[in-house]
């Protein structure tokens, strides 16, 4: 039978716990700072890039399928919104009959490839209803992907999403995986982006995401990850002739300050918080 702890034993244990608690508080504060970005935090070297270079930089990171992409729509009548693939023939009176055909079944459907002007409009962000926001399909035709995006949504989590996001990011840092936090348009959720140097099989990318989540939960047994929604890509491979799930891209002009960390370690940005400006 073990001896009962002495007063000194309890005092020493308490001091160790206080020290550990202090370190954890500092770490939480450091990680929470990632959710803040100041307008003047963009290095001069980035501000002076040409528009063409900025668009090319954006496209090199958020690279999904380029033969098809989606754009956000919004109905002022009922307040609903969503995304749909961009069609060159949409609203053409001779070719587009929405009363007769659903877009996916229309014989005159001609999907538009993603171009410079589409990305420029997204980054410029002039549309007050966000109808210039674009979304890309994460899985390429060969079932590979260029990024992994973890989606955290506050609507399914009564205790907030930030702790879950920070736990996930903490594991990324532990494993030395560069990542970027993006707050949602509403401010009630976040995406955590990981960018790959070369296309990776979607199945392997998803295994990485699941491993990060598992490790994050194992580090803190109290973490339930109720705010976690899904990974993009959301499937291992394409099936049935579809495009797979799309993910809306960040840095739309009116919400550009929502990216809270350097987008990737390979970008020559100064260490610390930064963003991508169009002007």
Secondary structure as UniProt FT lines:
FT   HELIX           7..32
FT   HELIX           33..35
FT   HELIX           39..41
FT   HELIX           44..47
FT   HELIX           51..61
FT   STRAND          70..74
FT   TURN            76..78
FT   STRAND          81..85
FT   TURN            88..91
FT   TURN            93..95
FT   TURN            98..100
FT   HELIX           103..105
FT   TURN            107..108
FT   HELIX           116..124
FT   TURN            128..129
FT   TURN            131..132
FT   STRAND          134..137
FT   TURN            141..142
FT   STRAND          144..153
FT   HELIX           154..156
FT   TURN            158..159
FT   HELIX           162..174
FT   TURN            175..176
FT   STRAND          180..183
FT   TURN            185..186
FT   STRAND          189..201
FT   HELIX           202..219
FT   TURN            221..222
FT   TURN            226..227
FT   STRAND          228..232
FT   TURN            240..241
FT   STRAND          246..248
FT   HELIX           253..258
FT   TURN            265..266
//
